[in-house]
Amino acid sequence: STDPNTWKITLRRDGQLLHEATGDSAKGGQWANLLSILNNLTSQGHLIRAGDIIISGALGRVHPGEPGIYEARFGDEQTIRFSIR
């Protein structure tokens, strides 16, 4: 689905599930948050380009950045992998 409000969103560290939510968990929904972020960025002179990834913040509680390999999945649309040493 291209509607981020319907996406299942997960965060894993070293394969262990840290958090799971859906996109509609965000107050106001993902579309309203995106509009607010875009308005804020463009009012400050930032240019948004095709392919830019915009993450509006945490859904649920914030997890401390501990060493490991992380995977954040946003539905079937996008996966971001990163590591903390």
PDB file with SEQRES, HELIX, SHEET and CRYST1 records, atoms N, CA, C and O in Angstrom:
SEQRES   1 A   85  SER THR ASP PRO ASN THR TRP LYS ILE THR LEU ARG ARG          
SEQRES   2 A   85  ASP GLY GLN LEU LEU HIS GLU ALA THR GLY ASP SER ALA          
SEQRES   3 A   85  LYS GLY GLY GLN TRP ALA ASN LEU LEU SER ILE LEU ASN          
SEQRES   4 A   85  ASN LEU THR SER GLN GLY HIS LEU ILE ARG ALA GLY ASP          
SEQRES   5 A   85  ILE ILE ILE SER GLY ALA LEU GLY ARG VAL HIS PRO GLY          
SEQRES   6 A   85  GLU PRO GLY ILE TYR GLU ALA ARG PHE GLY ASP GLU GLN          
SEQRES   7 A   85  THR ILE ARG PHE SER ILE ARG                                  
HELIX    1 AA1 PRO A    4  THR A    6  5                                   3    
HELIX    2 AA2 GLY A   23  SER A   25  5                                   3    
HELIX    3 AA3 GLY A   29  SER A   43  1                                  15    
SHEET    1 AA1 4 GLN A  16  THR A  22  0                                        
SHEET    2 AA1 4 LYS A   8  ARG A  13 -1                                        
SHEET    3 AA1 4 GLY A  68  PHE A  74 -1                                        
SHEET    4 AA1 4 GLN A  78  ILE A  84 -1                                        
CRYST1    1.000    1.000    1.000  90.00  90.00  90.00 P 1           1          
ATOM      1  N   SER A   1       0.835  -1.190   0.000  1.00  0.00           N  
ATOM      2  CA  SER A   1       0.000   0.000   0.000  1.00  0.00           C  
ATOM      3  C   SER A   1       0.876   1.249   0.000  1.00  0.00           C  
ATOM      4  O   SER A   1       1.927   1.278   0.641  1.00  0.00           O  
ATOM      5  N   THR A   2       0.450   2.253  -0.703  1.00  0.00           N  
ATOM      6  CA  THR A   2       1.184   3.517  -0.711  1.00  0.00           C  
ATOM      7  C   THR A   2       0.689   4.470   0.368  1.00  0.00           C  
ATOM      8  O   THR A   2       1.175   5.596   0.463  1.00  0.00           O  
ATOM      9  N   ASP A   3      -0.264   4.041   1.178  1.00  0.00           N  
ATOM     10  CA  ASP A   3      -0.762   4.869   2.278  1.00  0.00           C  
ATOM     11  C   ASP A   3       0.021   4.543   3.542  1.00  0.00           C  
ATOM     12  O   ASP A   3      -0.181   3.479   4.127  1.00  0.00           O  
ATOM     13  N   PRO A   4       0.919   5.440   3.982  1.00  0.00           N  
ATOM     14  CA  PRO A   4       1.749   5.131   5.150  1.00  0.00           C  
ATOM     15  C   PRO A   4       0.962   4.962   6.445  1.00  0.00           C  
ATOM     16  O   PRO A   4       1.494   4.424   7.415  1.00  0.00           O  
ATOM     17  N   ASN A   5      -0.287   5.408   6.482  1.00  0.00           N  
ATOM     18  CA  ASN A   5      -1.104   5.195   7.681  1.00  0.00           C  
ATOM     19  C   ASN A   5      -1.436   3.720   7.886  1.00  0.00           C  
ATOM     20  O   ASN A   5      -1.767   3.312   8.999  1.00  0.00           O  
ATOM     21  N   THR A   6      -1.350   2.914   6.822  1.00  0.00           N  
ATOM     22  CA  THR A   6      -1.688   1.488   6.915  1.00  0.00           C  
ATOM     23  C   THR A   6      -0.458   0.602   7.097  1.00  0.00           C  
ATOM     24  O   THR A   6      -0.599  -0.601   7.319  1.00  0.00           O  
ATOM     25  N   TRP A   7       0.729   1.166   7.007  1.00  0.00           N  
ATOM     26  CA  TRP A   7       1.949   0.366   7.081  1.00  0.00           C  
ATOM     27  C   TRP A   7       2.183  -0.196   8.470  1.00  0.00           C  
ATOM     28  O   TRP A   7       1.961   0.476   9.477  1.00  0.00           O  
ATOM     29  N   LYS A   8       2.633  -1.436   8.507  1.00  0.00           N  
ATOM     30  CA  LYS A   8       3.162  -2.026   9.740  1.00  0.00           C  
ATOM     31  C   LYS A   8       4.617  -1.573   9.825  1.00  0.00           C  
ATOM     32  O   LYS A   8       5.383  -1.745   8.877  1.00  0.00           O  
ATOM     33  N   ILE A   9       4.989  -1.000  10.951  1.00  0.00           N  
ATOM     34  CA  ILE A   9       6.331  -0.454  11.128  1.00  0.00           C  
ATOM     35  C   ILE A   9       7.010  -1.212  12.262  1.00  0.00           C  
ATOM     36  O   ILE A   9       6.462  -1.337  13.357  1.00  0.00           O  
ATOM     37  N   THR A  10       8.209  -1.716  11.985  1.00  0.00           N  
ATOM     38  CA  THR A  10       8.942  -2.469  13.008  1.00  0.00           C  
ATOM     39  C   THR A  10      10.365  -1.940  13.137  1.00  0.00           C  
ATOM     40  O   THR A  10      10.942  -1.412  12.186  1.00  0.00           O  
ATOM     41  N   LEU A  11      10.906  -2.094  14.325  1.00  0.00           N  
ATOM     42  CA  LEU A  11      12.310  -1.785  14.584  1.00  0.00           C  
ATOM     43  C   LEU A  11      12.928  -3.000  15.255  1.00  0.00           C  
ATOM     44  O   LEU A  11      12.425  -3.483  16.270  1.00  0.00           O  
ATOM     45  N   ARG A  12      14.021  -3.489  14.683  1.00  0.00           N  
ATOM     46  CA  ARG A  12      14.730  -4.644  15.234  1.00  0.00           C  
ATOM     47  C   ARG A  12      16.195  -4.289  15.459  1.00  0.00           C  
ATOM     48  O   ARG A  12      16.781  -3.505  14.712  1.00  0.00           O  
ATOM     49  N   ARG A  13      16.776  -4.882  16.505  1.00  0.00           N  
ATOM     50  CA  ARG A  13      18.211  -4.793  16.753  1.00  0.00           C  
ATOM     51  C   ARG A  13      18.736  -6.213  16.816  1.00  0.00           C  
ATOM     52  O   ARG A  13      18.275  -7.015  17.628  1.00  0.00           O  
ATOM     53  N   ASP A  14      19.698  -6.525  15.963  1.00  0.00           N  
ATOM     54  CA  ASP A  14      20.268  -7.874  15.887  1.00  0.00           C  
ATOM     55  C   ASP A  14      19.175  -8.933  15.765  1.00  0.00           C  
ATOM     56  O   ASP A  14      19.266 -10.008  16.357  1.00  0.00           O  
ATOM     57  N   GLY A  15      18.139  -8.611  14.983  1.00  0.00           N  
ATOM     58  CA  GLY A  15      17.051  -9.540  14.734  1.00  0.00           C  
ATOM     59  C   GLY A  15      15.965  -9.569  15.788  1.00  0.00           C  
ATOM     60  O   GLY A  15      14.912 -10.166  15.565  1.00  0.00           O  
ATOM     61  N   GLN A  16      16.192  -8.942  16.932  1.00  0.00           N  
ATOM     62  CA  GLN A  16      15.201  -8.944  18.018  1.00  0.00           C  
ATOM     63  C   GLN A  16      14.248  -7.760  17.849  1.00  0.00           C  
ATOM     64  O   GLN A  16      14.680  -6.618  17.697  1.00  0.00           O  
ATOM     65  N   LEU A  17      12.960  -8.048  17.879  1.00  0.00           N  
ATOM     66  CA  LEU A  17      11.949  -7.003  17.741  1.00  0.00           C  
ATOM     67  C   LEU A  17      11.981  -6.068  18.947  1.00  0.00           C  
ATOM     68  O   LEU A  17      11.810  -6.499  20.087  1.00  0.00           O  
ATOM     69  N   LEU A  18      12.204  -4.782  18.677  1.00  0.00           N  
ATOM     70  CA  LEU A  18      12.190  -3.776  19.738  1.00  0.00           C  
ATOM     71  C   LEU A  18      10.844  -3.073  19.826  1.00  0.00           C  
ATOM     72  O   LEU A  18      10.374  -2.715  20.906  1.00  0.00           O  
ATOM     73  N   HIS A  19      10.234  -2.884  18.650  1.00  0.00           N  
ATOM     74  CA  HIS A  19       8.981  -2.137  18.638  1.00  0.00           C  
ATOM     75  C   HIS A  19       8.208  -2.451  17.364  1.00  0.00           C  
ATOM     76  O   HIS A  19       8.782  -2.727  16.310  1.00  0.00           O  
ATOM     77  N   GLU A  20       6.887  -2.398  17.497  1.00  0.00           N  
ATOM     78  CA  GLU A  20       6.002  -2.612  16.353  1.00  0.00           C  
ATOM     79  C   GLU A  20       4.832  -1.657  16.481  1.00  0.00           C  
ATOM     80  O   GLU A  20       4.277  -1.489  17.567  1.00  0.00           O  
ATOM     81  N   ALA A  21       4.456  -1.034  15.380  1.00  0.00           N  
ATOM     82  CA  ALA A  21       3.329  -0.096  15.376  1.00  0.00           C  
ATOM     83  C   ALA A  21       2.752  -0.057  13.969  1.00  0.00           C  
ATOM     84  O   ALA A  21       3.257  -0.721  13.063  1.00  0.00           O  
ATOM     85  N   THR A  22       1.705   0.714  13.793  1.00  0.00           N  
ATOM     86  CA  THR A  22       1.192   1.002  12.460  1.00  0.00           C  
ATOM     87  C   THR A  22       1.320   2.501  12.230  1.00  0.00           C  
ATOM     88  O   THR A  22       1.374   3.288  13.175  1.00  0.00           O  
ATOM     89  N   GLY A  23       1.368   2.874  10.966  1.00  0.00           N  
ATOM     90  CA  GLY A  23       1.565   4.274  10.619  1.00  0.00           C  
ATOM     91  C   GLY A  23       0.524   5.211  11.186  1.00  0.00           C  
ATOM     92  O   GLY A  23       0.811   6.378  11.449  1.00  0.00           O  
ATOM     93  N   ASP A  24      -0.693   4.703  11.378  1.00  0.00           N  
ATOM     94  CA  ASP A  24      -1.746   5.579  11.898  1.00  0.00           C  
ATOM     95  C   ASP A  24      -1.622   5.825  13.397  1.00  0.00           C  
ATOM     96  O   ASP A  24      -2.461   6.510  13.983  1.00  0.00           O  
ATOM     97  N   SER A  25      -0.574   5.267  14.029  1.00  0.00           N  
ATOM     98  CA  SER A  25      -0.337   5.527  15.452  1.00  0.00           C  
ATOM     99  C   SER A  25       0.130   6.957  15.698  1.00  0.00           C  
ATOM    100  O   SER A  25       0.024   7.466  16.814  1.00  0.00           O  
ATOM    101  N   ALA A  26       0.641   7.596  14.665  1.00  0.00           N  
ATOM    102  CA  ALA A  26       1.131   8.973  14.806  1.00  0.00           C  
ATOM    103  C   ALA A  26      -0.046   9.927  14.994  1.00  0.00           C  
ATOM    104  O   ALA A  26      -1.049   9.849  14.284  1.00  0.00           O  
ATOM    105  N   LYS A  27       0.098  10.811  15.947  1.00  0.00           N  
ATOM    106  CA  LYS A  27      -0.951  11.798  16.209  1.00  0.00           C  
ATOM    107  C   LYS A  27      -1.199  12.620  14.945  1.00  0.00           C  
ATOM    108  O   LYS A  27      -0.273  13.223  14.402  1.00  0.00           O  
ATOM    109  N   GLY A  28      -2.433  12.644  14.482  1.00  0.00           N  
ATOM    110  CA  GLY A  28      -2.774  13.385  13.281  1.00  0.00           C  
ATOM    111  C   GLY A  28      -2.605  12.592  11.999  1.00  0.00           C  
ATOM    112  O   GLY A  28      -3.078  13.016  10.944  1.00  0.00           O  
ATOM    113  N   GLY A  29      -1.934  11.439  12.073  1.00  0.00           N  
ATOM    114  CA  GLY A  29      -1.708  10.622  10.887  1.00  0.00           C  
ATOM    115  C   GLY A  29      -0.456  11.045  10.135  1.00  0.00           C  
ATOM    116  O   GLY A  29       0.051  12.153  10.310  1.00  0.00           O  
ATOM    117  N   GLN A  30       0.027  10.146   9.302  1.00  0.00           N  
ATOM    118  CA  GLN A  30       1.276  10.375   8.577  1.00  0.00           C  
ATOM    119  C   GLN A  30       1.186  11.516   7.564  1.00  0.00           C  
ATOM    120  O   GLN A  30       2.144  12.271   7.405  1.00  0.00           O  
ATOM    121  N   TRP A  31       0.057  11.652   6.882  1.00  0.00           N  
ATOM    122  CA  TRP A  31      -0.054  12.694   5.856  1.00  0.00           C  
ATOM    123  C   TRP A  31      -0.004  14.084   6.475  1.00  0.00           C  
ATOM    124  O   TRP A  31       0.674  14.966   5.948  1.00  0.00           O  
ATOM    125  N   ALA A  32      -0.705  14.296   7.579  1.00  0.00           N  
ATOM    126  CA  ALA A  32      -0.686  15.604   8.251  1.00  0.00           C  
ATOM    127  C   ALA A  32       0.712  15.906   8.784  1.00  0.00           C  
ATOM    128  O   ALA A  32       1.171  17.046   8.701  1.00  0.00           O  
ATOM    129  N   ASN A  33       1.390  14.903   9.328  1.00  0.00           N  
ATOM    130  CA  ASN A  33       2.758  15.094   9.816  1.00  0.00           C  
ATOM    131  C   ASN A  33       3.711  15.422   8.675  1.00  0.00           C  
ATOM    132  O   ASN A  33       4.566  16.298   8.810  1.00  0.00           O  
ATOM    133  N   LEU A  34       3.567  14.725   7.556  1.00  0.00           N  
ATOM    134  CA  LEU A  34       4.422  14.994   6.401  1.00  0.00           C  
ATOM    135  C   LEU A  34       4.218  16.421   5.898  1.00  0.00           C  
ATOM    136  O   LEU A  34       5.191  17.121   5.614  1.00  0.00           O  
ATOM    137  N   LEU A  35       2.978  16.854   5.786  1.00  0.00           N  
ATOM    138  CA  LEU A  35       2.692  18.214   5.331  1.00  0.00           C  
ATOM    139  C   LEU A  35       3.333  19.243   6.254  1.00  0.00           C  
ATOM    140  O   LEU A  35       3.919  20.220   5.788  1.00  0.00           O  
ATOM    141  N   SER A  36       3.224  19.027   7.547  1.00  0.00           N  
ATOM    142  CA  SER A  36       3.821  19.940   8.523  1.00  0.00           C  
ATOM    143  C   SER A  36       5.344  19.984   8.374  1.00  0.00           C  
ATOM    144  O   SER A  36       5.942  21.060   8.392  1.00  0.00           O  
ATOM    145  N   ILE A  37       5.965  18.821   8.228  1.00  0.00           N  
ATOM    146  CA  ILE A  37       7.423  18.755   8.067  1.00  0.00           C  
ATOM    147  C   ILE A  37       7.854  19.446   6.775  1.00  0.00           C  
ATOM    148  O   ILE A  37       8.805  20.228   6.775  1.00  0.00           O  
ATOM    149  N   LEU A  38       7.156  19.160   5.673  1.00  0.00           N  
ATOM    150  CA  LEU A  38       7.508  19.784   4.394  1.00  0.00           C  
ATOM    151  C   LEU A  38       7.365  21.298   4.456  1.00  0.00           C  
ATOM    152  O   LEU A  38       8.228  22.025   3.963  1.00  0.00           O  
ATOM    153  N   ASN A  39       6.283  21.776   5.057  1.00  0.00           N  
ATOM    154  CA  ASN A  39       6.092  23.224   5.193  1.00  0.00           C  
ATOM    155  C   ASN A  39       7.211  23.838   6.020  1.00  0.00           C  
ATOM    156  O   ASN A  39       7.724  24.905   5.683  1.00  0.00           O  
ATOM    157  N   ASN A  40       7.588  23.168   7.099  1.00  0.00           N  
ATOM    158  CA  ASN A  40       8.657  23.667   7.959  1.00  0.00           C  
ATOM    159  C   ASN A  40       9.992  23.699   7.214  1.00  0.00           C  
ATOM    160  O   ASN A  40      10.706  24.701   7.257  1.00  0.00           O  
ATOM    161  N   LEU A  41      10.322  22.612   6.539  1.00  0.00           N  
ATOM    162  CA  LEU A  41      11.598  22.547   5.819  1.00  0.00           C  
ATOM    163  C   LEU A  41      11.678  23.572   4.692  1.00  0.00           C  
ATOM    164  O   LEU A  41      12.684  24.269   4.556  1.00  0.00           O  
ATOM    165  N   THR A  42      10.619  23.665   3.884  1.00  0.00           N  
ATOM    166  CA  THR A  42      10.660  24.601   2.760  1.00  0.00           C  
ATOM    167  C   THR A  42      10.646  26.052   3.232  1.00  0.00           C  
ATOM    168  O   THR A  42      11.216  26.918   2.568  1.00  0.00           O  
ATOM    169  N   SER A  43      10.004  26.330   4.365  1.00  0.00           N  
ATOM    170  CA  SER A  43      10.014  27.705   4.887  1.00  0.00           C  
ATOM    171  C   SER A  43      11.413  28.113   5.342  1.00  0.00           C  
ATOM    172  O   SER A  43      11.713  29.302   5.454  1.00  0.00           O  
ATOM    173  N   GLN A  44      12.266  27.124   5.604  1.00  0.00           N  
ATOM    174  CA  GLN A  44      13.649  27.391   6.006  1.00  0.00           C  
ATOM    175  C   GLN A  44      14.612  27.323   4.811  1.00  0.00           C  
ATOM    176  O   GLN A  44      15.829  27.408   4.977  1.00  0.00           O  
ATOM    177  N   GLY A  45      14.048  27.170   3.613  1.00  0.00           N  
ATOM    178  CA  GLY A  45      14.873  27.178   2.411  1.00  0.00           C  
ATOM    179  C   GLY A  45      15.408  25.830   1.977  1.00  0.00           C  
ATOM    180  O   GLY A  45      16.202  25.762   1.039  1.00  0.00           O  
ATOM    181  N   HIS A  46      14.994  24.751   2.632  1.00  0.00           N  
ATOM    182  CA  HIS A  46      15.469  23.418   2.241  1.00  0.00           C  
ATOM    183  C   HIS A  46      14.727  22.943   0.994  1.00  0.00           C  
ATOM    184  O   HIS A  46      13.537  23.211   0.828  1.00  0.00           O  
ATOM    185  N   LEU A  47      15.431  22.246   0.134  1.00  0.00           N  
ATOM    186  CA  LEU A  47      14.859  21.687  -1.076  1.00  0.00           C  
ATOM    187  C   LEU A  47      14.594  20.200  -0.858  1.00  0.00           C  
ATOM    188  O   LEU A  47      15.486  19.464  -0.438  1.00  0.00           O  
ATOM    189  N   ILE A  48      13.386  19.765  -1.138  1.00  0.00           N  
ATOM    190  CA  ILE A  48      13.025  18.352  -1.030  1.00  0.00           C  
ATOM    191  C   ILE A  48      13.157  17.747  -2.424  1.00  0.00           C  
ATOM    192  O   ILE A  48      12.593  18.260  -3.390  1.00  0.00           O  
ATOM    193  N   ARG A  49      13.903  16.660  -2.516  1.00  0.00           N  
ATOM    194  CA  ARG A  49      14.158  16.028  -3.808  1.00  0.00           C  
ATOM    195  C   ARG A  49      13.466  14.664  -3.887  1.00  0.00           C  
ATOM    196  O   ARG A  49      13.221  14.017  -2.868  1.00  0.00           O  
ATOM    197  N   ALA A  50      13.160  14.247  -5.099  1.00  0.00           N  
ATOM    198  CA  ALA A  50      12.603  12.909  -5.314  1.00  0.00           C  
ATOM    199  C   ALA A  50      13.564  11.887  -4.726  1.00  0.00           C  
ATOM    200  O   ALA A  50      14.773  11.963  -4.947  1.00  0.00           O  
ATOM    201  N   GLY A  51      13.027  10.934  -3.980  1.00  0.00           N  
ATOM    202  CA  GLY A  51      13.846   9.899  -3.368  1.00  0.00           C  
ATOM    203  C   GLY A  51      14.273  10.202  -1.947  1.00  0.00           C  
ATOM    204  O   GLY A  51      14.781   9.319  -1.255  1.00  0.00           O  
ATOM    205  N   ASP A  52      14.076  11.450  -1.491  1.00  0.00           N  
ATOM    206  CA  ASP A  52      14.393  11.774  -0.098  1.00  0.00           C  
ATOM    207  C   ASP A  52      13.521  10.940   0.829  1.00  0.00           C  
ATOM    208  O   ASP A  52      12.351  10.692   0.538  1.00  0.00           O  
ATOM    209  N   ILE A  53      14.090  10.513   1.936  1.00  0.00           N  
ATOM    210  CA  ILE A  53      13.355   9.758   2.946  1.00  0.00           C  
ATOM    211  C   ILE A  53      13.100  10.686   4.117  1.00  0.00           C  
ATOM    212  O   ILE A  53      14.031  11.269   4.673  1.00  0.00           O  
ATOM    213  N   ILE A  54      11.846  10.819   4.487  1.00  0.00           N  
ATOM    214  CA  ILE A  54      11.467  11.693   5.596  1.00  0.00           C  
ATOM    215  C   ILE A  54      10.837  10.834   6.680  1.00  0.00           C  
ATOM    216  O   ILE A  54       9.827  10.168   6.454  1.00  0.00           O  
ATOM    217  N   ILE A  55      11.444  10.858   7.851  1.00  0.00           N  
ATOM    218  CA  ILE A  55      10.926  10.115   8.995  1.00  0.00           C  
ATOM    219  C   ILE A  55      10.478  11.143  10.018  1.00  0.00           C  
ATOM    220  O   ILE A  55      11.263  11.990  10.443  1.00  0.00           O  
ATOM    221  N   SER A  56       9.216  11.069  10.411  1.00  0.00           N  
ATOM    222  CA  SER A  56       8.645  12.118  11.265  1.00  0.00           C  
ATOM    223  C   SER A  56       8.937  11.930  12.748  1.00  0.00           C  
ATOM    224  O   SER A  56       8.622  12.809  13.551  1.00  0.00           O  
ATOM    225  N   GLY A  57       9.523  10.818  13.121  1.00  0.00           N  
ATOM    226  CA  GLY A  57       9.843  10.601  14.532  1.00  0.00           C  
ATOM    227  C   GLY A  57       9.471   9.201  14.966  1.00  0.00           C  
ATOM    228  O   GLY A  57       9.098   8.360  14.148  1.00  0.00           O  
ATOM    229  N   ALA A  58       9.576   8.962  16.244  1.00  0.00           N  
ATOM    230  CA  ALA A  58       9.317   7.637  16.798  1.00  0.00           C  
ATOM    231  C   ALA A  58       7.825   7.385  16.954  1.00  0.00           C  
ATOM    232  O   ALA A  58       7.069   8.282  17.326  1.00  0.00           O  
ATOM    233  N   LEU A  59       7.411   6.166  16.669  1.00  0.00           N  
ATOM    234  CA  LEU A  59       6.061   5.711  16.992  1.00  0.00           C  
ATOM    235  C   LEU A  59       6.213   4.835  18.222  1.00  0.00           C  
ATOM    236  O   LEU A  59       6.839   3.777  18.162  1.00  0.00           O  
ATOM    237  N   GLY A  60       5.653   5.261  19.314  1.00  0.00           N  
ATOM    238  CA  GLY A  60       5.843   4.524  20.559  1.00  0.00           C  
ATOM    239  C   GLY A  60       7.036   5.076  21.308  1.00  0.00           C  
ATOM    240  O   GLY A  60       7.445   6.220  21.105  1.00  0.00           O  
ATOM    241  N   ARG A  61       7.587   4.248  22.175  1.00  0.00           N  
ATOM    242  CA  ARG A  61       8.672   4.745  23.017  1.00  0.00           C  
ATOM    243  C   ARG A  61       9.995   4.796  22.259  1.00  0.00           C  
ATOM    244  O   ARG A  61      10.199   4.088  21.273  1.00  0.00           O  
ATOM    245  N   VAL A  62      10.873   5.642  22.743  1.00  0.00           N  
ATOM    246  CA  VAL A  62      12.202   5.775  22.167  1.00  0.00           C  
ATOM    247  C   VAL A  62      13.109   4.713  22.788  1.00  0.00           C  
ATOM    248  O   VAL A  62      13.055   4.474  23.994  1.00  0.00           O  
ATOM    249  N   HIS A  63      13.935   4.083  21.965  1.00  0.00           N  
ATOM    250  CA  HIS A  63      14.860   3.056  22.440  1.00  0.00           C  
ATOM    251  C   HIS A  63      16.275   3.627  22.472  1.00  0.00           C  
ATOM    252  O   HIS A  63      16.665   4.357  21.561  1.00  0.00           O  
ATOM    253  N   PRO A  64      17.045   3.305  23.505  1.00  0.00           N  
ATOM    254  CA  PRO A  64      18.426   3.803  23.560  1.00  0.00           C  
ATOM    255  C   PRO A  64      19.256   3.220  22.418  1.00  0.00           C  
ATOM    256  O   PRO A  64      19.055   2.076  22.011  1.00  0.00           O  
ATOM    257  N   GLY A  65      20.179   4.011  21.915  1.00  0.00           N  
ATOM    258  CA  GLY A  65      21.054   3.551  20.842  1.00  0.00           C  
ATOM    259  C   GLY A  65      22.156   2.665  21.390  1.00  0.00           C  
ATOM    260  O   GLY A  65      23.187   3.161  21.842  1.00  0.00           O  
ATOM    261  N   GLU A  66      21.948   1.370  21.353  1.00  0.00           N  
ATOM    262  CA  GLU A  66      22.935   0.404  21.842  1.00  0.00           C  
ATOM    263  C   GLU A  66      23.642  -0.227  20.649  1.00  0.00           C  
ATOM    264  O   GLU A  66      23.086  -0.260  19.551  1.00  0.00           O  
ATOM    265  N   PRO A  67      24.860  -0.726  20.847  1.00  0.00           N  
ATOM    266  CA  PRO A  67      25.574  -1.361  19.741  1.00  0.00           C  
ATOM    267  C   PRO A  67      24.753  -2.501  19.128  1.00  0.00           C  
ATOM    268  O   PRO A  67      24.104  -3.271  19.837  1.00  0.00           O  
ATOM    269  N   GLY A  68      24.797  -2.586  17.817  1.00  0.00           N  
ATOM    270  CA  GLY A  68      24.098  -3.655  17.120  1.00  0.00           C  
ATOM    271  C   GLY A  68      23.759  -3.255  15.702  1.00  0.00           C  
ATOM    272  O   GLY A  68      24.043  -2.140  15.263  1.00  0.00           O  
ATOM    273  N   ILE A  69      23.146  -4.186  14.995  1.00  0.00           N  
ATOM    274  CA  ILE A  69      22.681  -3.951  13.632  1.00  0.00           C  
ATOM    275  C   ILE A  69      21.170  -3.767  13.694  1.00  0.00           C  
ATOM    276  O   ILE A  69      20.449  -4.638  14.181  1.00  0.00           O  
ATOM    277  N   TYR A  70      20.704  -2.647  13.204  1.00  0.00           N  
ATOM    278  CA  TYR A  70      19.298  -2.269  13.290  1.00  0.00           C  
ATOM    279  C   TYR A  70      18.632  -2.376  11.927  1.00  0.00           C  
ATOM    280  O   TYR A  70      19.262  -2.194  10.885  1.00  0.00           O  
ATOM    281  N   GLU A  71      17.342  -2.675  11.968  1.00  0.00           N  
ATOM    282  CA  GLU A  71      16.530  -2.692  10.763  1.00  0.00           C  
ATOM    283  C   GLU A  71      15.187  -2.057  11.094  1.00  0.00           C  
ATOM    284  O   GLU A  71      14.460  -2.532  11.966  1.00  0.00           O  
ATOM    285  N   ALA A  72      14.871  -0.987  10.392  1.00  0.00           N  
ATOM    286  CA  ALA A  72      13.562  -0.346  10.512  1.00  0.00           C  
ATOM    287  C   ALA A  72      12.805  -0.631   9.223  1.00  0.00           C  
ATOM    288  O   ALA A  72      13.268  -0.298   8.133  1.00  0.00           O  
ATOM    289  N   ARG A  73      11.635  -1.251   9.359  1.00  0.00           N  
ATOM    290  CA  ARG A  73      10.819  -1.592   8.181  1.00  0.00           C  
ATOM    291  C   ARG A  73       9.554  -0.766   8.201  1.00  0.00           C  
ATOM    292  O   ARG A  73       8.898  -0.625   9.233  1.00  0.00           O  
ATOM    293  N   PHE A  74       9.226  -0.226   7.050  1.00  0.00           N  
ATOM    294  CA  PHE A  74       8.045   0.601   6.888  1.00  0.00           C  
ATOM    295  C   PHE A  74       7.140  -0.075   5.871  1.00  0.00           C  
ATOM    296  O   PHE A  74       7.207   0.216   4.676  1.00  0.00           O  
ATOM    297  N   GLY A  75       6.286  -0.987   6.355  1.00  0.00           N  
ATOM    298  CA  GLY A  75       5.437  -1.766   5.466  1.00  0.00           C  
ATOM    299  C   GLY A  75       6.292  -2.556   4.493  1.00  0.00           C  
ATOM    300  O   GLY A  75       7.392  -2.994   4.828  1.00  0.00           O  
ATOM    301  N   ASP A  76       5.775  -2.732   3.284  1.00  0.00           N  
ATOM    302  CA  ASP A  76       6.543  -3.388   2.227  1.00  0.00           C  
ATOM    303  C   ASP A  76       7.268  -2.353   1.381  1.00  0.00           C  
ATOM    304  O   ASP A  76       7.893  -2.687   0.374  1.00  0.00           O  
ATOM    305  N   GLU A  77       7.178  -1.089   1.800  1.00  0.00           N  
ATOM    306  CA  GLU A  77       7.669   0.009   0.983  1.00  0.00           C  
ATOM    307  C   GLU A  77       9.160   0.281   1.139  1.00  0.00           C  
ATOM    308  O   GLU A  77       9.844   0.557   0.153  1.00  0.00           O  
ATOM    309  N   GLN A  78       9.670   0.208   2.365  1.00  0.00           N  
ATOM    310  CA  GLN A  78      11.030   0.673   2.601  1.00  0.00           C  
ATOM    311  C   GLN A  78      11.643  -0.033   3.806  1.00  0.00           C  
ATOM    312  O   GLN A  78      10.954  -0.314   4.787  1.00  0.00           O  
ATOM    313  N   THR A  79      12.915  -0.312   3.727  1.00  0.00           N  
ATOM    314  CA  THR A  79      13.682  -0.844   4.851  1.00  0.00           C  
ATOM    315  C   THR A  79      14.947  -0.013   4.984  1.00  0.00           C  
ATOM    316  O   THR A  79      15.635   0.255   4.000  1.00  0.00           O  
ATOM    317  N   ILE A  80      15.241   0.389   6.204  1.00  0.00           N  
ATOM    318  CA  ILE A  80      16.471   1.125   6.487  1.00  0.00           C  
ATOM    319  C   ILE A  80      17.289   0.273   7.445  1.00  0.00           C  
ATOM    320  O   ILE A  80      16.802  -0.132   8.501  1.00  0.00           O  
ATOM    321  N   ARG A  81      18.537   0.004   7.068  1.00  0.00           N  
ATOM    322  CA  ARG A  81      19.446  -0.763   7.924  1.00  0.00           C  
ATOM    323  C   ARG A  81      20.618   0.125   8.306  1.00  0.00           C  
ATOM    324  O   ARG A  81      21.138   0.883   7.487  1.00  0.00           O  
ATOM    325  N   PHE A  82      21.022   0.018   9.565  1.00  0.00           N  
ATOM    326  CA  PHE A  82      22.176   0.780  10.041  1.00  0.00           C  
ATOM    327  C   PHE A  82      22.769   0.064  11.238  1.00  0.00           C  
ATOM    328  O   PHE A  82      22.136  -0.812  11.827  1.00  0.00           O  
ATOM    329  N   SER A  83      23.978   0.438  11.591  1.00  0.00           N  
ATOM    330  CA  SER A  83      24.618  -0.189  12.750  1.00  0.00           C  
ATOM    331  C   SER A  83      25.145   0.881  13.689  1.00  0.00           C  
ATOM    332  O   SER A  83      25.477   1.994  13.282  1.00  0.00           O  
ATOM    333  N   ILE A  84      25.211   0.509  14.952  1.00  0.00           N  
ATOM    334  CA  ILE A  84      25.811   1.342  15.990  1.00  0.00           C  
ATOM    335  C   ILE A  84      26.926   0.508  16.599  1.00  0.00           C  
ATOM    336  O   ILE A  84      26.717  -0.644  16.981  1.00  0.00           O  
ATOM    337  N   ARG A  85      28.094   1.088  16.684  1.00  0.00           N  
ATOM    338  CA  ARG A  85      29.252   0.364  17.236  1.00  0.00           C  
ATOM    339  C   ARG A  85      29.503   0.765  18.663  1.00  0.00           C  
ATOM    340  O   ARG A  85      30.434   0.261  19.292  1.00  0.00           O  
TER     341      ARG A  85                                                      
END                                                                             
